[in-house]
Amino acid sequence: MHDPVLAIALIALLGIAAQWSAWRTQIPAIVFLLLAGFLVGPATGLVTPDETFGSFLRPMISIAVAVILFEGGMTLNFAEIRETSPAVRRLVIIGAPVTWALGFFAAHHLGGLSMETAAVISGIMVVTGPTVIMPLLRTARLPRRPASLLRWEAIVVDPIGALFAVIAYEGVVSLAEGHGLMEIGLRLGGAILIGTVIALAASRLISLAFVRGLVPEFLKAPLILAAVIIAFGATNIVLEEAGLLTVTIMGVAFANSRLASLEELRRFKETITIILVSGLFIVLTASITLGDIMRIGLRDVLFLGALLFVIRPIVVLGTTLGSKLTWRERILCAWVAPRGVVAVAVSGLFAQSLVSHGVADADRMVPLTFLVVLATVILHGFTIRPLSHWLGITRQEPPGLLIVGGSPWSTALARRAMELKMPVLIADTNWNHLSSARRDGIPVYYGEILSEAAEHRLDVSQYGALIAATDNDAYNALVCTDLGPEVGRSQVFQLGRTRIQDGNGNAEIERAERHQLHFTVGGRTLFRDGMSYSQLQSKLSQGWVFTRTRLSEEFSYEDFLASRDPETKVVFLLKSSGRLAFSTREERVNAGQDDVVISFGPPVKDPVERAEDNQSQKSPGK
């Protein structure tokens, strides 16, 4: 396919299809992207990037990598590093340089790579991909400590590994151009200084323009994207590819600024990055030939083995010594370190440049990086859950429930949910609202759930559903909108809106239409009739209670409904598969055998049913 437009269209289609498949299957997207690139490249020859894009290929890759590294830098918030455990800090501050050094030794002496190529690829191998590790953590159901360590390592090391690779690359290129060590040091130091000055100046000027209202909201994200490209190009004039260092530092500077619109900008960058990563990965995979694949030999396998079985265990077991992690958790973390798309993107860009500078065996970088990425994704992806189960550290409880808004109703629901041995948390900014929950031993978070502090301290990934249950309808919608991308749009719920009506009931309809929010704002309305905060508190004061009932072959869902008052509300089901299913205005729940029903309604009058519920309280979840 020599038509660039058709090639881009096919790459875009395959990239989005791969991302969607990853979302549906909870398998890292890199697996599907690799398969798509192999099918259109080495397997069929539909896309030949060198022939299709010609001289534009390298600039396209350069700009894409620059944007990806900028977005990666925006994840590195210094406050987040301070909030992480000492084990994470040691793993980043000590472990990353040690991994680079040991990786260099393995690449040169075991992999047979030249010192120049070994220095660059070992810097790239420091990175563990956050886009790969997150899906693995969601499916593995690890305890909080090892999951937090692996998560923060991936986030923080991502830009650090890229910086290592950029520094190594600049040194190698300067050496290839015949510069002496002193000149190389000056050029590299100058490039770092210039890149840092440009990055900090650009971020500062843009921040001031945003704060003073000189840039409208709709232009903020495009302005930053343009600034990234401009800063990248300006630094490259001074030293080739040094712009990658500039955009990474620029991203870190923005991440640590206090811009009110930073979260919106970060999400825009994430969207752009998903598109660029998908397309770039397919293009780089399609660029590999069958000859490149056939060239993978014993030395490459030895380098891979050293990364997996020697370097990673030494670094993790050494840096976590004396930490709160158990020896089982340390063994698991010492095994899991999947590489991702950043490694492939950076290696693809640097390999082309190093080859053009006459660096020996630089053409081996991309196939070798693909080998490491493919092996780590498959090995770690398919073994993390069995290994955690074998080590006895798999989190056994059902997906958790996060309730925003402390109230008697929220406390009663949390108390019943905790009987199912599931993680439960009530969050509220009012200390008094949490008093009854604290007395009952229910975990609480006192503070603003949407604050930066909550983002650092709370692991939202352990909660499979969220209920916004405050007395402020607009705030409930804001919570669902903000946390929806983390919890899942289909798993954020809010109470029905409070309605005010006059004596004739006409004002209710008028107010509802006037106060109706856009359909993209808020979460799904809990309960089919959308009961409001005041209605639920009123029912609770009238004696309504939460009940928990396990369905069986003898006592079906229909039997349950027939035994309850018609006004009884099904809050959610804990399915036999471990999934939470909520009753909403949009859909009814479908219950089956061994599902547990959490309902809210008048007390059960039948003594048999009352005894059945009492028995369920004695045997939680059974």
Residue pairs with C-beta under 8 A, 6 or more apart in sequence:
1 7
1 10
1 46
1 47
1 48
1 52
2 48
2 51
2 52
3 52
4 52
4 53
7 47
7 49
7 52
7 53
8 279
10 40
10 46
10 47
11 40
11 47
11 278
11 279
11 282
11 283
12 275
12 278
12 279
14 36
14 37
14 40
14 278
14 282
15 33
15 36
15 275
15 278
15 279
15 281
15 282
16 278
17 32
17 36
18 29
18 32
18 33
18 35
18 36
18 278
18 282
19 29
19 32
19 274
19 278
21 27
21 29
21 32
22 28
22 29
22 31
22 32
22 135
26 135
26 138
26 139
27 135
27 381
28 131
28 132
28 135
28 136
28 338
28 340
28 377
28 381
29 131
29 135
29 278
30 129
30 131
30 132
30 281
30 340
30 341
30 373
30 377
31 377
31 378
31 381
33 277
33 278
33 281
33 282
33 285
33 341
34 281
34 285
34 370
34 373
34 374
36 282
36 285
37 281
37 282
37 283
37 284
37 285
37 286
37 288
38 285
38 286
38 288
39 46
40 46
40 47
40 282
40 286
41 47
41 48
41 49
41 285
41 286
41 287
41 288
42 286
42 288
42 289
42 290
42 293
47 282
47 283
47 286
48 286
49 57
49 283
49 286
49 287
50 57
50 287
53 60
57 283
58 349
58 352
58 353
60 283
61 280
61 283
61 284
61 345
61 348
61 349
61 352
62 232
62 241
62 243
62 349
63 229
63 232
64 276
64 279
64 280
64 345
65 244
65 280
65 345
65 346
65 349
66 228
66 229
66 232
66 243
66 244
66 247
67 225
67 228
67 229
67 247
67 269
67 272
67 273
67 276
68 273
68 276
68 277
68 280
68 341
68 342
68 345
69 159
69 162
69 244
69 247
69 248
69 251
69 342
69 346
70 228
70 247
70 248
70 250
70 251
70 269
71 251
71 266
71 269
71 270
71 272
71 273
72 158
72 159
72 162
72 248
72 251
72 342
73 159
73 247
73 248
73 249
73 250
73 251
73 252
73 253
73 254
73 255
74 251
74 252
74 254
74 255
74 265
74 266
74 269
75 130
75 155
75 156
75 158
75 159
75 251
75 255
76 155
76 156
76 158
76 159
76 160
76 251
76 252
76 255
77 255
77 256
77 456
78 256
79 256
79 452
79 456
80 152
80 155
80 156
80 456
81 88
81 89
81 92
81 156
83 456
83 457
84 148
84 152
84 156
85 145
85 148
85 149
85 323
85 324
86 323
87 149
87 319
87 320
87 323
87 324
87 325
88 148
88 149
88 152
88 153
88 156
90 319
90 320
90 323
91 149
91 153
91 315
91 316
91 319
91 320
92 153
92 156
92 157
92 160
94 319
95 315
95 316
95 318
95 319
96 126
96 157
96 160
96 161
96 164
98 314
98 315
98 318
99 122
99 125
99 126
99 311
99 312
99 315
100 122
100 123
100 126
100 164
101 122
102 306
102 310
102 311
102 314
102 315
103 118
103 121
103 122
103 123
103 125
103 126
103 307
103 311
104 118
104 119
104 122
106 122
106 302
106 303
106 306
106 307
106 310
106 311
107 113
107 117
107 118
107 121
107 122
107 303
108 114
108 115
108 118
110 299
110 302
110 303
110 306
111 118
111 299
111 300
111 302
111 303
111 368
112 299
112 361
113 121
113 303
113 361
113 364
114 359
114 360
114 361
116 172
116 175
116 176
116 354
116 359
116 360
116 362
117 172
117 354
117 359
117 360
117 361
117 362
117 364
117 365
119 168
119 171
119 172
120 165
120 168
120 169
120 172
120 347
120 350
120 354
120 365
121 347
121 365
121 368
121 369
122 168
123 161
123 164
123 165
123 166
123 167
123 168
123 169
124 161
124 164
124 165
124 343
124 346
124 347
124 350
124 369
125 161
125 307
125 339
125 343
125 372
126 157
126 160
126 161
126 164
126 165
127 157
127 158
127 161
127 162
127 339
127 340
127 342
127 343
128 150
128 153
128 154
128 157
128 158
128 337
128 338
128 339
128 340
129 154
129 158
129 338
129 339
129 340
129 341
129 342
129 343
130 151
130 154
130 155
130 158
130 340
131 277
131 340
131 341
132 154
132 338
132 339
132 340
132 341
132 377
132 381
133 150
133 151
133 154
133 336
133 338
133 340
134 151
134 154
134 461
136 336
136 338
136 380
136 381
136 384
137 147
137 150
137 151
137 461
138 461
139 384
139 385
140 147
140 384
140 385
140 388
140 394
141 385
141 388
141 394
141 395
141 396
142 150
142 332
142 384
142 388
142 393
142 394
142 395
143 329
143 393
143 395
144 459
144 462
145 324
145 325
145 329
146 325
146 329
146 332
146 333
146 393
147 459
147 461
148 459
149 320
149 325
149 333
150 333
150 336
151 461
158 342
159 248
159 251
159 252
161 342
161 343
162 244
162 248
162 342
162 346
163 245
163 248
165 346
165 350
166 241
166 242
166 244
166 245
166 248
167 188
167 192
167 245
169 241
169 350
169 353
169 354
170 187
170 188
170 191
170 239
170 240
170 241
170 242
170 245
171 184
171 188
172 354
172 357
172 359
173 240
173 241
173 353
173 354
173 357
174 183
174 184
174 187
174 188
175 184
176 354
176 357
176 358
176 359
177 357
179 187
187 239
190 238
190 239
191 235
191 238
191 239
191 242
191 245
192 242
192 245
194 235
194 238
194 239
194 242
194 246
195 235
195 242
195 243
195 245
195 246
195 249
196 245
196 246
196 249
198 231
198 234
198 235
198 246
198 250
199 231
199 246
199 247
199 249
199 250
199 253
200 249
200 250
200 253
202 227
202 230
202 231
202 250
203 250
203 253
203 254
203 257
204 253
206 215
206 223
206 224
206 227
207 254
207 257
207 259
209 215
210 220
210 259
210 261
211 259
215 223
217 261
220 261
220 264
220 265
221 264
221 265
221 268
221 269
224 254
224 265
224 269
225 269
225 272
227 250
228 247
228 250
231 243
231 246
231 247
231 250
232 243
232 244
232 246
232 247
233 243
234 243
234 246
235 242
235 243
235 245
235 246
236 242
236 243
240 353
241 349
241 350
241 353
244 346
254 262
254 265
255 262
259 265
263 482
267 485
277 341
277 345
280 341
280 344
280 345
280 348
281 341
281 344
281 345
284 344
284 345
284 348
284 366
285 370
287 348
287 366
288 366
288 367
288 370
292 363
292 366
292 367
293 367
295 364
295 367
296 367
296 368
296 371
300 364
300 367
300 368
300 371
303 368
304 371
304 372
304 375
307 337
307 372
307 376
308 335
308 337
308 375
308 376
308 379
312 334
312 335
312 337
313 334
313 335
316 330
316 333
316 334
317 330
317 334
320 330
320 333
323 330
325 333
326 393
328 391
328 392
328 393
329 391
329 393
331 391
332 384
332 387
332 388
332 391
332 393
335 380
335 383
335 384
335 387
336 380
336 384
337 376
337 380
338 373
338 376
338 377
338 380
338 381
339 369
339 372
339 373
339 376
339 377
340 373
340 377
343 369
343 372
343 373
344 366
344 369
344 370
344 373
347 365
347 366
347 369
348 366
348 369
350 362
350 365
351 362
351 363
351 365
351 366
354 362
354 365
355 362
355 363
385 394
388 394
395 462
396 421
397 421
397 422
397 423
398 420
398 421
398 422
398 464
398 574
398 578
398 580
399 422
399 423
399 462
399 463
399 464
399 465
399 578
399 579
399 580
400 422
400 423
400 424
400 425
400 462
400 463
400 464
400 465
401 414
401 417
401 422
401 423
401 424
401 425
401 463
401 464
401 465
401 466
401 467
401 580
402 424
402 425
402 427
402 460
402 463
402 465
402 466
402 467
402 483
402 487
403 410
403 413
403 414
403 424
403 425
403 426
403 427
403 466
403 467
403 469
404 426
404 427
404 428
404 449
404 466
404 467
404 468
404 469
404 470
404 476
404 479
405 426
405 427
405 428
405 433
405 468
405 469
405 470
405 471
405 476
405 533
406 426
406 427
406 428
406 430
406 433
406 434
406 436
406 437
406 444
407 433
407 469
407 470
407 471
407 533
407 537
408 436
408 537
408 540
409 469
409 533
409 536
409 537
409 540
410 426
410 437
410 467
410 469
411 426
411 436
411 437
411 440
411 442
412 540
412 545
412 546
413 467
413 546
413 571
413 598
413 600
414 424
414 426
414 437
414 442
415 440
415 442
415 546
416 546
416 547
416 548
416 598
417 424
417 598
418 424
418 442
419 548
419 616
419 617
419 620
419 621
420 548
420 574
420 596
420 598
420 620
420 621
421 620
421 621
422 574
423 443
423 462
423 463
424 442
424 443
425 443
425 444
425 445
425 458
425 463
426 434
426 437
426 442
426 443
426 444
426 445
427 444
427 445
427 446
427 447
427 449
427 454
428 434
428 444
428 445
428 446
428 470
429 446
429 447
429 448
431 446
434 444
434 446
437 444
438 444
445 454
445 457
445 458
447 453
447 454
448 454
449 458
449 479
449 483
450 478
450 479
450 482
450 483
460 483
460 486
460 487
461 486
463 487
464 487
464 488
464 491
464 579
464 580
465 487
465 491
465 492
465 493
465 572
465 580
465 582
466 479
466 480
466 483
466 487
466 491
466 492
466 493
466 523
467 493
467 494
467 495
467 526
468 475
468 476
468 477
468 479
468 480
468 492
468 493
468 494
468 495
468 523
469 476
469 494
469 495
469 533
469 536
470 476
470 479
470 533
471 498
471 533
471 534
473 494
473 495
473 497
473 498
473 532
474 517
476 494
476 495
476 522
476 523
477 494
477 517
477 521
477 522
477 523
479 492
479 494
479 523
480 492
480 493
480 494
480 522
480 523
481 520
481 521
481 522
481 523
483 492
484 492
484 523
489 523
490 524
491 580
491 582
492 523
492 524
493 523
493 524
493 525
493 526
493 582
493 584
494 522
494 523
494 524
494 525
494 526
495 525
495 526
495 530
495 531
495 532
495 533
495 536
496 525
496 526
496 527
496 529
496 530
496 531
496 532
496 535
496 585
497 512
497 515
497 530
497 532
498 532
498 533
498 534
499 508
499 511
499 512
499 532
500 507
500 508
500 511
501 507
501 508
501 511
502 508
524 582
524 584
524 585
524 586
525 584
525 585
525 586
526 571
526 582
526 583
526 584
527 569
527 571
527 583
527 584
527 585
528 583
528 584
528 585
528 588
529 585
530 585
531 539
531 569
536 600
539 600
543 602
543 603
544 600
544 601
544 602
544 603
545 600
545 601
545 602
545 603
546 571
546 598
546 599
546 600
547 597
547 598
547 599
547 600
547 601
547 604
547 613
548 596
548 597
548 598
548 613
548 616
548 617
549 555
549 560
549 596
549 597
549 599
549 612
549 613
549 616
550 594
550 595
550 596
550 597
550 616
550 621
550 622
551 557
551 560
551 591
551 592
551 593
551 594
551 595
551 596
551 597
552 593
552 594
553 593
555 612
556 593
557 591
557 592
557 595
557 597
560 591
560 597
561 568
563 604
563 606
563 609
564 599
564 601
564 604
565 601
565 602
567 601
567 602
568 599
568 600
568 601
568 602
569 583
569 599
569 600
569 601
570 583
570 589
570 597
570 598
570 599
571 582
571 583
571 598
571 599
571 600
572 580
572 581
572 582
572 583
572 589
572 598
573 580
573 581
573 582
573 589
573 591
573 595
573 596
573 597
573 598
574 580
574 595
574 596
574 598
574 621
575 581
575 592
575 595
576 592
576 593
576 594
576 595
581 589
581 590
582 589
583 589
591 597
596 621
603 610
604 610
604 613
616 622
